[in-house]
Amino acid sequence: MEDAELQALSRKLELLVQRVEQLKSQNRALLASEKAWREERAHLIEKNEMARLKVEAMISRLKALEQDT
């Protein structure tokens, strides 16, 4: 192989290594983002369940009051 070919191949290899590192970094960021939205989703589900239970309790109290009158 000629020097120019080796240099071109070496440069392509360097670019490939850089791209792999860039993709690894993006993957880490995406995984962190996924973890954050999964935690947020779990929190929102919990809040929704608490709100549902409160509404059901209010409805029960209103029905009880309605029956008392």
N, CA, C and O atoms as a Tripos MOL2 file, in Angstrom:
@<TRIPOS>MOLECULE
protein
  276   275    69     0     0
PROTEIN
NO_CHARGES

@<TRIPOS>ATOM
      1 N           0.8370   -1.1790    0.0000 N.3       1 MET1
      2 CA          0.0000    0.0000    0.0000 C.3       1 MET1
      3 C           0.8770    1.2350    0.0000 C.2       1 MET1
      4 O           1.9290    1.2680    0.6380 O.2       1 MET1
      5 N           0.4460    2.2160   -0.7000 N.am      2 GLU2
      6 CA          1.2000    3.4650   -0.7560 C.3       2 GLU2
      7 C           0.9380    4.2920    0.4890 C.2       2 GLU2
      8 O          -0.0310    4.0810    1.2190 O.2       2 GLU2
      9 N           1.8270    5.2300    0.7010 N.am      3 ASP3
     10 CA          1.7080    6.1250    1.8510 C.3       3 ASP3
     11 C           0.3810    6.8880    1.8380 C.2       3 ASP3
     12 O          -0.2800    7.0130    2.8700 O.2       3 ASP3
     13 N           0.0010    7.3890    0.6800 N.am      4 ALA4
     14 CA         -1.2360    8.1650    0.5640 C.3       4 ALA4
     15 C          -2.4470    7.3000    0.9120 C.2       4 ALA4
     16 O          -3.3770    7.7590    1.5750 O.2       4 ALA4
     17 N          -2.4270    6.0670    0.4680 N.am      5 GLU5
     18 CA         -3.5410    5.1550    0.7770 C.3       5 GLU5
     19 C          -3.6030    4.8580    2.2740 C.2       5 GLU5
     20 O          -4.6790    4.8120    2.8700 O.2       5 GLU5
     21 N          -2.4220    4.6560    2.8680 N.am      6 LEU6
     22 CA         -2.3750    4.4000    4.3090 C.3       6 LEU6
     23 C          -2.8710    5.6000    5.1010 C.2       6 LEU6
     24 O          -3.5940    5.4540    6.0870 O.2       6 LEU6
     25 N          -2.4750    6.7850    4.6580 N.am      7 GLN7
     26 CA         -2.9290    8.0000    5.3400 C.3       7 GLN7
     27 C          -4.4410    8.1730    5.1970 C.2       7 GLN7
     28 O          -5.1170    8.5570    6.1510 O.2       7 GLN7
     29 N          -4.9650    7.8910    4.0120 N.am      8 ALA8
     30 CA         -6.4120    8.0010    3.7920 C.3       8 ALA8
     31 C          -7.1500    6.9860    4.6540 C.2       8 ALA8
     32 O          -8.1680    7.3040    5.2690 O.2       8 ALA8
     33 N          -6.6380    5.7850    4.6930 N.am      9 LEU9
     34 CA         -7.2520    4.7380    5.5180 C.3       9 LEU9
     35 C          -7.1800    5.0950    6.9960 C.2       9 LEU9
     36 O          -8.1360    4.8850    7.7420 O.2       9 LEU9
     37 N          -6.0480    5.6310    7.4090 N.am     10 SER10
     38 CA         -5.8660    6.0420    8.7950 C.3      10 SER10
     39 C          -6.8590    7.1560    9.1530 C.2      10 SER10
     40 O          -7.4520    7.1480   10.2310 O.2      10 SER10
     41 N          -7.0260    8.0970    8.2480 N.am     11 ARG11
     42 CA         -7.9700    9.2090    8.4860 C.3      11 ARG11
     43 C          -9.4010    8.6750    8.5760 C.2      11 ARG11
     44 O         -10.1700    9.1080    9.4340 O.2      11 ARG11
     45 N          -9.7550    7.7490    7.7070 N.am     12 LYS12
     46 CA        -11.0960    7.1660    7.7600 C.3      12 LYS12
     47 C         -11.3120    6.4240    9.0700 C.2      12 LYS12
     48 O         -12.3930    6.4720    9.6560 O.2      12 LYS12
     49 N         -10.2750    5.7420    9.5150 N.am     13 LEU13
     50 CA        -10.3620    5.0250   10.7820 C.3      13 LEU13
     51 C         -10.5420    6.0030   11.9430 C.2      13 LEU13
     52 O         -11.3410    5.7490   12.8440 O.2      13 LEU13
     53 N          -9.8170    7.1030   11.9310 N.am     14 GLU14
     54 CA         -9.9640    8.1280   12.9660 C.3      14 GLU14
     55 C         -11.3830    8.6890   12.9710 C.2      14 GLU14
     56 O         -11.9800    8.8730   14.0320 O.2      14 GLU14
     57 N         -11.9190    8.9580   11.7830 N.am     15 LEU15
     58 CA        -13.2880    9.4680   11.6890 C.3      15 LEU15
     59 C         -14.2900    8.4490   12.2160 C.2      15 LEU15
     60 O         -15.2630    8.8090   12.8790 O.2      15 LEU15
     61 N         -14.0490    7.1950   11.9240 N.am     16 LEU16
     62 CA        -14.9240    6.1340   12.4060 C.3      16 LEU16
     63 C         -14.8850    6.0480   13.9320 C.2      16 LEU16
     64 O         -15.9240    5.9020   14.5760 O.2      16 LEU16
     65 N         -13.6990    6.1390   14.5000 N.am     17 VAL17
     66 CA        -13.5590    6.1050   15.9590 C.3      17 VAL17
     67 C         -14.2760    7.3010   16.5810 C.2      17 VAL17
     68 O         -14.9560    7.1570   17.5970 O.2      17 VAL17
     69 N         -14.1300    8.4750   15.9800 N.am     18 GLN18
     70 CA        -14.8180    9.6710   16.4790 C.3      18 GLN18
     71 C         -16.3360    9.4820   16.4310 C.2      18 GLN18
     72 O         -17.0510    9.8500   17.3630 O.2      18 GLN18
     73 N         -16.8030    8.9060   15.3400 N.am     19 ARG19
     74 CA        -18.2480    8.6820   15.1870 C.3      19 ARG19
     75 C         -18.7540    7.6950   16.2430 C.2      19 ARG19
     76 O         -19.8310    7.8840   16.8070 O.2      19 ARG19
     77 N         -17.9830    6.6550   16.5050 N.am     20 VAL20
     78 CA        -18.3700    5.6820   17.5300 C.3      20 VAL20
     79 C         -18.4620    6.3690   18.8850 C.2      20 VAL20
     80 O         -19.4150    6.1380   19.6290 O.2      20 VAL20
     81 N         -17.4940    7.2030   19.2130 N.am     21 GLU21
     82 CA        -17.5140    7.9270   20.4860 C.3      21 GLU21
     83 C         -18.7120    8.8720   20.5500 C.2      21 GLU21
     84 O         -19.3520    8.9950   21.5940 O.2      21 GLU21
     85 N         -19.0100    9.5290   19.4540 N.am     22 GLN22
     86 CA        -20.1580   10.4330   19.3960 C.3      22 GLN22
     87 C         -21.4530    9.6420   19.6280 C.2      22 GLN22
     88 O         -22.3290   10.0800   20.3740 O.2      22 GLN22
     89 N         -21.5620    8.4990   18.9940 N.am     23 LEU23
     90 CA        -22.7560    7.6700   19.1650 C.3      23 LEU23
     91 C         -22.8740    7.1380   20.5930 C.2      23 LEU23
     92 O         -23.9760    7.0580   21.1360 O.2      23 LEU23
     93 N         -21.7530    6.7760   21.1980 N.am     24 LYS24
     94 CA        -21.7710    6.3320   22.5930 C.3      24 LYS24
     95 C         -22.2740    7.4510   23.5000 C.2      24 LYS24
     96 O         -23.0780    7.2230   24.4040 O.2      24 LYS24
     97 N         -21.7900    8.6550   23.2440 N.am     25 SER25
     98 CA        -22.2030    9.8060   24.0400 C.3      25 SER25
     99 C         -23.6990   10.0740   23.8690 C.2      25 SER25
    100 O         -24.4080   10.3170   24.8450 O.2      25 SER25
    101 N         -24.1670   10.0300   22.6360 N.am     26 GLN26
    102 CA        -25.5930   10.2260   22.3750 C.3      26 GLN26
    103 C         -26.4200    9.1340   23.0530 C.2      26 GLN26
    104 O         -27.4890    9.4100   23.5980 O.2      26 GLN26
    105 N         -25.9350    7.9190   23.0190 N.am     27 ASN27
    106 CA        -26.6490    6.8060   23.6430 C.3      27 ASN27
    107 C         -26.7600    7.0110   25.1530 C.2      27 ASN27
    108 O         -27.8160    6.7740   25.7400 O.2      27 ASN27
    109 N         -25.6700    7.4530   25.7760 N.am     28 ARG28
    110 CA        -25.7070    7.7290   27.2190 C.3      28 ARG28
    111 C         -26.7290    8.8110   27.5320 C.2      28 ARG28
    112 O         -27.4900    8.7030   28.4940 O.2      28 ARG28
    113 N         -26.7390    9.8710   26.6980 N.am     29 ALA29
    114 CA        -27.6860   10.9660   26.9150 C.3      29 ALA29
    115 C         -29.1250   10.4740   26.7420 C.2      29 ALA29
    116 O         -30.0010   10.8340   27.5280 O.2      29 ALA29
    117 N         -29.3670    9.6680   25.7340 N.am     30 LEU30
    118 CA        -30.7090    9.1420   25.5090 C.3      30 LEU30
    119 C         -31.1540    8.2250   26.6430 C.2      30 LEU30
    120 O         -32.3130    8.2600   27.0570 O.2      30 LEU30
    121 N         -30.2410    7.4140   27.1400 N.am     31 LEU31
    122 CA        -30.5770    6.5310   28.2600 C.3      31 LEU31
    123 C         -30.9000    7.3390   29.5140 C.2      31 LEU31
    124 O         -31.8190    6.9950   30.2570 O.2      31 LEU31
    125 N         -30.1510    8.4030   29.7470 N.am     32 ALA32
    126 CA        -30.4160    9.2660   30.9040 C.3      32 ALA32
    127 C         -31.7740    9.9520   30.7420 C.2      32 ALA32
    128 O         -32.5400   10.0640   31.6980 O.2      32 ALA32
    129 N         -32.0580   10.4020   29.5360 N.am     33 SER33
    130 CA        -33.3420   11.0460   29.2620 C.3      33 SER33
    131 C         -34.4870   10.0580   29.4570 C.2      33 SER33
    132 O         -35.5170   10.3970   30.0400 O.2      33 SER33
    133 N         -34.3020    8.8440   28.9680 N.am     34 GLU34
    134 CA        -35.3380    7.8150   29.1310 C.3      34 GLU34
    135 C         -35.5850    7.5420   30.6120 C.2      34 GLU34
    136 O         -36.7320    7.4310   31.0440 O.2      34 GLU34
    137 N         -34.5160    7.4350   31.3810 N.am     35 LYS35
    138 CA        -34.6610    7.1910   32.8170 C.3      35 LYS35
    139 C         -35.4540    8.3190   33.4720 C.2      35 LYS35
    140 O         -36.3240    8.0740   34.3080 O.2      35 LYS35
    141 N         -35.1460    9.5570   33.0850 N.am     36 ALA36
    142 CA        -35.8350   10.7150   33.6680 C.3      36 ALA36
    143 C         -37.3200   10.7030   33.3260 C.2      36 ALA36
    144 O         -38.1560   10.9360   34.1980 O.2      36 ALA36
    145 N         -37.6610   10.4320   32.0530 N.am     37 TRP37
    146 CA        -39.0910   10.4570   31.7280 C.3      37 TRP37
    147 C         -39.8250    9.2610   32.3100 C.2      37 TRP37
    148 O         -41.0170    9.3510   32.6060 O.2      37 TRP37
    149 N         -39.1250    8.1370   32.4770 N.am     38 ARG38
    150 CA        -39.7820    6.9950   33.1360 C.3      38 ARG38
    151 C         -40.0870    7.3220   34.6050 C.2      38 ARG38
    152 O         -41.1490    6.9720   35.1210 O.2      38 ARG38
    153 N         -39.1450    7.9940   35.2660 N.am     39 GLU39
    154 CA        -39.3690    8.3910   36.6570 C.3      39 GLU39
    155 C         -40.5060    9.4110   36.7490 C.2      39 GLU39
    156 O         -41.3530    9.3310   37.6390 O.2      39 GLU39
    157 N         -40.5140   10.3600   35.8280 N.am     40 GLU40
    158 CA        -41.5780   11.3560   35.8080 C.3      40 GLU40
    159 C         -42.9300   10.6850   35.5600 C.2      40 GLU40
    160 O         -43.9260   11.0310   36.1950 O.2      40 GLU40
    161 N         -42.9600    9.7340   34.6430 N.am     41 ARG41
    162 CA        -44.2020    9.0090   34.3290 C.3      41 ARG41
    163 C         -44.7010    8.2700   35.5610 C.2      41 ARG41
    164 O         -45.8920    8.3060   35.8680 O.2      41 ARG41
    165 N         -43.7970    7.6010   36.2670 N.am     42 ALA42
    166 CA        -44.1890    6.8760   37.4740 C.3      42 ALA42
    167 C         -44.7530    7.8360   38.5200 C.2      42 ALA42
    168 O         -45.7340    7.5270   39.1960 O.2      42 ALA42
    169 N         -44.1220    8.9980   38.6420 N.am     43 HIS43
    170 CA        -44.5980   10.0070   39.5890 C.3      43 HIS43
    171 C         -45.9870   10.5050   39.1940 C.2      43 HIS43
    172 O         -46.8600   10.6570   40.0490 O.2      43 HIS43
    173 N         -46.1910   10.7550   37.9190 N.am     44 LEU44
    174 CA        -47.4960   11.2320   37.4530 C.3      44 LEU44
    175 C         -48.5790   10.1710   37.6290 C.2      44 LEU44
    176 O         -49.7170   10.4940   37.9710 O.2      44 LEU44
    177 N         -48.2350    8.9300   37.4020 N.am     45 ILE45
    178 CA        -49.1970    7.8450   37.6190 C.3      45 ILE45
    179 C         -49.5940    7.7930   39.0900 C.2      45 ILE45
    180 O         -50.7660    7.6190   39.4250 O.2      45 ILE45
    181 N         -48.6000    7.9470   39.9600 N.am     46 GLU46
    182 CA        -48.8740    7.9360   41.4010 C.3      46 GLU46
    183 C         -49.7790    9.1100   41.7890 C.2      46 GLU46
    184 O         -50.7320    8.9340   42.5490 O.2      46 GLU46
    185 N         -49.4800   10.3080   41.2680 N.am     47 LYS47
    186 CA        -50.3070   11.4780   41.5610 C.3      47 LYS47
    187 C         -51.7240   11.2820   41.0400 C.2      47 LYS47
    188 O         -52.6930   11.6540   41.7010 O.2      47 LYS47
    189 N         -51.8380   10.6970   39.8550 N.am     48 ASN48
    190 CA        -53.1510   10.4500   39.2670 C.3      48 ASN48
    191 C         -53.9620    9.4860   40.1280 C.2      48 ASN48
    192 O         -55.1590    9.6840   40.3340 O.2      48 ASN48
    193 N         -53.3120    8.4550   40.6230 N.am     49 GLU49
    194 CA        -53.9830    7.4800   41.4850 C.3      49 GLU49
    195 C         -54.4500    8.1360   42.7840 C.2      49 GLU49
    196 O         -55.5530    7.8710   43.2620 O.2      49 GLU49
    197 N         -53.6020    8.9880   43.3450 N.am     50 MET50
    198 CA        -53.9790    9.6860   44.5750 C.3      50 MET50
    199 C         -55.1720   10.6000   44.3250 C.2      50 MET50
    200 O         -56.0870   10.6620   45.1460 O.2      50 MET50
    201 N         -55.1720   11.3030   43.2070 N.am     51 ALA51
    202 CA        -56.2890   12.1870   42.8720 C.3      51 ALA51
    203 C         -57.5690   11.3710   42.6650 C.2      51 ALA51
    204 O         -58.6450   11.7790   43.1020 O.2      51 ALA51
    205 N         -57.4480   10.2220   41.9990 N.am     52 ARG52
    206 CA        -58.6150    9.3600   41.7700 C.3      52 ARG52
    207 C         -59.2090    8.8910   43.0980 C.2      52 ARG52
    208 O         -60.4260    8.8930   43.2840 O.2      52 ARG52
    209 N         -58.3300    8.4910   44.0120 N.am     53 LEU53
    210 CA        -58.8110    8.0440   45.3230 C.3      53 LEU53
    211 C         -59.5000    9.1720   46.0870 C.2      53 LEU53
    212 O         -60.5080    8.9460   46.7560 O.2      53 LEU53
    213 N         -58.9590   10.3820   45.9910 N.am     54 LYS54
    214 CA        -59.5840   11.5300   46.6670 C.3      54 LYS54
    215 C         -60.9590   11.8230   46.0770 C.2      54 LYS54
    216 O         -61.9110   12.0870   46.8100 O.2      54 LYS54
    217 N         -61.0570   11.7770   44.7530 N.am     55 VAL55
    218 CA        -62.3410   12.0390   44.1010 C.3      55 VAL55
    219 C         -63.3550   10.9690   44.4920 C.2      55 VAL55
    220 O         -64.5100   11.2780   44.7830 O.2      55 VAL55
    221 N         -62.9200    9.7120   44.4970 N.am     56 GLU56
    222 CA        -63.8230    8.6300   44.9040 C.3      56 GLU56
    223 C         -64.2880    8.8170   46.3460 C.2      56 GLU56
    224 O         -65.4530    8.5690   46.6590 O.2      56 GLU56
    225 N         -63.3850    9.2510   47.2240 N.am     57 ALA57
    226 CA        -63.7510    9.4890   48.6240 C.3      57 ALA57
    227 C         -64.7600   10.6330   48.7200 C.2      57 ALA57
    228 O         -65.7140   10.5560   49.4950 O.2      57 ALA57
    229 N         -64.5540   11.6880   47.9380 N.am     58 MET58
    230 CA        -65.4990   12.8120   47.9440 C.3      58 MET58
    231 C         -66.8750   12.3660   47.4600 C.2      58 MET58
    232 O         -67.8980   12.7440   48.0310 O.2      58 MET58
    233 N         -66.8870   11.5640   46.4090 N.am     59 ILE59
    234 CA        -68.1540   11.0690   45.8770 C.3      59 ILE59
    235 C         -68.8710   10.2280   46.9280 C.2      59 ILE59
    236 O         -70.0830   10.3470   47.1030 O.2      59 ILE59
    237 N         -68.1290    9.3910   47.6160 N.am     60 SER60
    238 CA        -68.7270    8.5650   48.6750 C.3      60 SER60
    239 C         -69.3010    9.4360   49.7810 C.2      60 SER60
    240 O         -70.4010    9.1770   50.2690 O.2      60 SER60
    241 N         -68.5620   10.4680   50.1790 N.am     61 ARG61
    242 CA        -69.0630   11.3740   51.2250 C.3      61 ARG61
    243 C         -70.3210   12.1020   50.7640 C.2      61 ARG61
    244 O         -71.2720   12.2610   51.5290 O.2      61 ARG61
    245 N         -70.3180   12.5410   49.5120 N.am     62 LEU62
    246 CA        -71.4990   13.2350   48.9860 C.3      62 LEU62
    247 C         -72.7050   12.3070   48.9400 C.2      62 LEU62
    248 O         -73.8190   12.7220   49.2610 O.2      62 LEU62
    249 N         -72.4940   11.0620   48.5450 N.am     63 LYS63
    250 CA        -73.5970   10.0970   48.5190 C.3      63 LYS63
    251 C         -74.1090    9.8440   49.9310 C.2      63 LYS63
    252 O         -75.3150    9.7300   50.1530 O.2      63 LYS63
    253 N         -73.1810    9.7580   50.8840 N.am     64 ALA64
    254 CA        -73.5890    9.5400   52.2860 C.3      64 ALA64
    255 C         -74.3960   10.7280   52.7850 C.2      64 ALA64
    256 O         -75.4040   10.5480   53.4680 O.2      64 ALA64
    257 N         -73.9670   11.9370   52.4540 N.am     65 LEU65
    258 CA        -74.7080   13.1320   52.8530 C.3      65 LEU65
    259 C         -76.0810   13.1540   52.1970 C.2      65 LEU65
    260 O         -77.0670   13.5450   52.8210 O.2      65 LEU65
    261 N         -76.1430   12.7430   50.9670 N.am     66 GLU66
    262 CA        -77.3930   12.7330   50.2210 C.3      66 GLU66
    263 C         -78.3840   11.7500   50.8570 C.2      66 GLU66
    264 O         -79.5850   12.0160   50.9160 O.2      66 GLU66
    265 N         -77.8740   10.6320   51.3240 N.am     67 GLN67
    266 CA        -78.7350    9.6300   51.9460 C.3      67 GLN67
    267 C         -79.2170   10.0750   53.3240 C.2      67 GLN67
    268 O         -80.2930    9.6660   53.7610 O.2      67 GLN67
    269 N         -78.4390   10.9040   54.0110 N.am     68 ASP68
    270 CA        -78.8090   11.3810   55.3340 C.3      68 ASP68
    271 C         -79.9660   12.3690   55.2670 C.2      68 ASP68
    272 O         -80.7030   12.5350   56.2390 O.2      68 ASP68
    273 N         -80.1240   13.0210   54.1290 N.am     69 THR69
    274 CA        -81.1750   14.0380   54.0530 C.3      69 THR69
    275 C         -82.4580   13.5070   53.5120 C.2      69 THR69
    276 O         -83.4320   14.2510   53.3910 O.2      69 THR69
@<TRIPOS>BOND
     1     1     2 1
     2     2     3 1
     3     3     4 2
     4     3     5 am
     5     5     6 1
     6     6     7 1
     7     7     8 2
     8     7     9 am
     9     9    10 1
    10    10    11 1
    11    11    12 2
    12    11    13 am
    13    13    14 1
    14    14    15 1
    15    15    16 2
    16    15    17 am
    17    17    18 1
    18    18    19 1
    19    19    20 2
    20    19    21 am
    21    21    22 1
    22    22    23 1
    23    23    24 2
    24    23    25 am
    25    25    26 1
    26    26    27 1
    27    27    28 2
    28    27    29 am
    29    29    30 1
    30    30    31 1
    31    31    32 2
    32    31    33 am
    33    33    34 1
    34    34    35 1
    35    35    36 2
    36    35    37 am
    37    37    38 1
    38    38    39 1
    39    39    40 2
    40    39    41 am
    41    41    42 1
    42    42    43 1
    43    43    44 2
    44    43    45 am
    45    45    46 1
    46    46    47 1
    47    47    48 2
    48    47    49 am
    49    49    50 1
    50    50    51 1
    51    51    52 2
    52    51    53 am
    53    53    54 1
    54    54    55 1
    55    55    56 2
    56    55    57 am
    57    57    58 1
    58    58    59 1
    59    59    60 2
    60    59    61 am
    61    61    62 1
    62    62    63 1
    63    63    64 2
    64    63    65 am
    65    65    66 1
    66    66    67 1
    67    67    68 2
    68    67    69 am
    69    69    70 1
    70    70    71 1
    71    71    72 2
    72    71    73 am
    73    73    74 1
    74    74    75 1
    75    75    76 2
    76    75    77 am
    77    77    78 1
    78    78    79 1
    79    79    80 2
    80    79    81 am
    81    81    82 1
    82    82    83 1
    83    83    84 2
    84    83    85 am
    85    85    86 1
    86    86    87 1
    87    87    88 2
    88    87    89 am
    89    89    90 1
    90    90    91 1
    91    91    92 2
    92    91    93 am
    93    93    94 1
    94    94    95 1
    95    95    96 2
    96    95    97 am
    97    97    98 1
    98    98    99 1
    99    99   100 2
   100    99   101 am
   101   101   102 1
   102   102   103 1
   103   103   104 2
   104   103   105 am
   105   105   106 1
   106   106   107 1
   107   107   108 2
   108   107   109 am
   109   109   110 1
   110   110   111 1
   111   111   112 2
   112   111   113 am
   113   113   114 1
   114   114   115 1
   115   115   116 2
   116   115   117 am
   117   117   118 1
   118   118   119 1
   119   119   120 2
   120   119   121 am
   121   121   122 1
   122   122   123 1
   123   123   124 2
   124   123   125 am
   125   125   126 1
   126   126   127 1
   127   127   128 2
   128   127   129 am
   129   129   130 1
   130   130   131 1
   131   131   132 2
   132   131   133 am
   133   133   134 1
   134   134   135 1
   135   135   136 2
   136   135   137 am
   137   137   138 1
   138   138   139 1
   139   139   140 2
   140   139   141 am
   141   141   142 1
   142   142   143 1
   143   143   144 2
   144   143   145 am
   145   145   146 1
   146   146   147 1
   147   147   148 2
   148   147   149 am
   149   149   150 1
   150   150   151 1
   151   151   152 2
   152   151   153 am
   153   153   154 1
   154   154   155 1
   155   155   156 2
   156   155   157 am
   157   157   158 1
   158   158   159 1
   159   159   160 2
   160   159   161 am
   161   161   162 1
   162   162   163 1
   163   163   164 2
   164   163   165 am
   165   165   166 1
   166   166   167 1
   167   167   168 2
   168   167   169 am
   169   169   170 1
   170   170   171 1
   171   171   172 2
   172   171   173 am
   173   173   174 1
   174   174   175 1
   175   175   176 2
   176   175   177 am
   177   177   178 1
   178   178   179 1
   179   179   180 2
   180   179   181 am
   181   181   182 1
   182   182   183 1
   183   183   184 2
   184   183   185 am
   185   185   186 1
   186   186   187 1
   187   187   188 2
   188   187   189 am
   189   189   190 1
   190   190   191 1
   191   191   192 2
   192   191   193 am
   193   193   194 1
   194   194   195 1
   195   195   196 2
   196   195   197 am
   197   197   198 1
   198   198   199 1
   199   199   200 2
   200   199   201 am
   201   201   202 1
   202   202   203 1
   203   203   204 2
   204   203   205 am
   205   205   206 1
   206   206   207 1
   207   207   208 2
   208   207   209 am
   209   209   210 1
   210   210   211 1
   211   211   212 2
   212   211   213 am
   213   213   214 1
   214   214   215 1
   215   215   216 2
   216   215   217 am
   217   217   218 1
   218   218   219 1
   219   219   220 2
   220   219   221 am
   221   221   222 1
   222   222   223 1
   223   223   224 2
   224   223   225 am
   225   225   226 1
   226   226   227 1
   227   227   228 2
   228   227   229 am
   229   229   230 1
   230   230   231 1
   231   231   232 2
   232   231   233 am
   233   233   234 1
   234   234   235 1
   235   235   236 2
   236   235   237 am
   237   237   238 1
   238   238   239 1
   239   239   240 2
   240   239   241 am
   241   241   242 1
   242   242   243 1
   243   243   244 2
   244   243   245 am
   245   245   246 1
   246   246   247 1
   247   247   248 2
   248   247   249 am
   249   249   250 1
   250   250   251 1
   251   251   252 2
   252   251   253 am
   253   253   254 1
   254   254   255 1
   255   255   256 2
   256   255   257 am
   257   257   258 1
   258   258   259 1
   259   259   260 2
   260   259   261 am
   261   261   262 1
   262   262   263 1
   263   263   264 2
   264   263   265 am
   265   265   266 1
   266   266   267 1
   267   267   268 2
   268   267   269 am
   269   269   270 1
   270   270   271 1
   271   271   272 2
   272   271   273 am
   273   273   274 1
   274   274   275 1
   275   275   276 2
@<TRIPOS>SUBSTRUCTURE
     1 MET1         2 RESIDUE 1 A MET
     2 GLU2         6 RESIDUE 1 A GLU
     3 ASP3        10 RESIDUE 1 A ASP
     4 ALA4        14 RESIDUE 1 A ALA
     5 GLU5        18 RESIDUE 1 A GLU
     6 LEU6        22 RESIDUE 1 A LEU
     7 GLN7        26 RESIDUE 1 A GLN
     8 ALA8        30 RESIDUE 1 A ALA
     9 LEU9        34 RESIDUE 1 A LEU
    10 SER10       38 RESIDUE 1 A SER
    11 ARG11       42 RESIDUE 1 A ARG
    12 LYS12       46 RESIDUE 1 A LYS
    13 LEU13       50 RESIDUE 1 A LEU
    14 GLU14       54 RESIDUE 1 A GLU
    15 LEU15       58 RESIDUE 1 A LEU
    16 LEU16       62 RESIDUE 1 A LEU
    17 VAL17       66 RESIDUE 1 A VAL
    18 GLN18       70 RESIDUE 1 A GLN
    19 ARG19       74 RESIDUE 1 A ARG
    20 VAL20       78 RESIDUE 1 A VAL
    21 GLU21       82 RESIDUE 1 A GLU
    22 GLN22       86 RESIDUE 1 A GLN
    23 LEU23       90 RESIDUE 1 A LEU
    24 LYS24       94 RESIDUE 1 A LYS
    25 SER25       98 RESIDUE 1 A SER
    26 GLN26      102 RESIDUE 1 A GLN
    27 ASN27      106 RESIDUE 1 A ASN
    28 ARG28      110 RESIDUE 1 A ARG
    29 ALA29      114 RESIDUE 1 A ALA
    30 LEU30      118 RESIDUE 1 A LEU
    31 LEU31      122 RESIDUE 1 A LEU
    32 ALA32      126 RESIDUE 1 A ALA
    33 SER33      130 RESIDUE 1 A SER
    34 GLU34      134 RESIDUE 1 A GLU
    35 LYS35      138 RESIDUE 1 A LYS
    36 ALA36      142 RESIDUE 1 A ALA
    37 TRP37      146 RESIDUE 1 A TRP
    38 ARG38      150 RESIDUE 1 A ARG
    39 GLU39      154 RESIDUE 1 A GLU
    40 GLU40      158 RESIDUE 1 A GLU
    41 ARG41      162 RESIDUE 1 A ARG
    42 ALA42      166 RESIDUE 1 A ALA
    43 HIS43      170 RESIDUE 1 A HIS
    44 LEU44      174 RESIDUE 1 A LEU
    45 ILE45      178 RESIDUE 1 A ILE
    46 GLU46      182 RESIDUE 1 A GLU
    47 LYS47      186 RESIDUE 1 A LYS
    48 ASN48      190 RESIDUE 1 A ASN
    49 GLU49      194 RESIDUE 1 A GLU
    50 MET50      198 RESIDUE 1 A MET
    51 ALA51      202 RESIDUE 1 A ALA
    52 ARG52      206 RESIDUE 1 A ARG
    53 LEU53      210 RESIDUE 1 A LEU
    54 LYS54      214 RESIDUE 1 A LYS
    55 VAL55      218 RESIDUE 1 A VAL
    56 GLU56      222 RESIDUE 1 A GLU
    57 ALA57      226 RESIDUE 1 A ALA
    58 MET58      230 RESIDUE 1 A MET
    59 ILE59      234 RESIDUE 1 A ILE
    60 SER60      238 RESIDUE 1 A SER
    61 ARG61      242 RESIDUE 1 A ARG
    62 LEU62      246 RESIDUE 1 A LEU
    63 LYS63      250 RESIDUE 1 A LYS
    64 ALA64      254 RESIDUE 1 A ALA
    65 LEU65      258 RESIDUE 1 A LEU
    66 GLU66      262 RESIDUE 1 A GLU
    67 GLN67      266 RESIDUE 1 A GLN
    68 ASP68      270 RESIDUE 1 A ASP
    69 THR69      274 RESIDUE 1 A THR
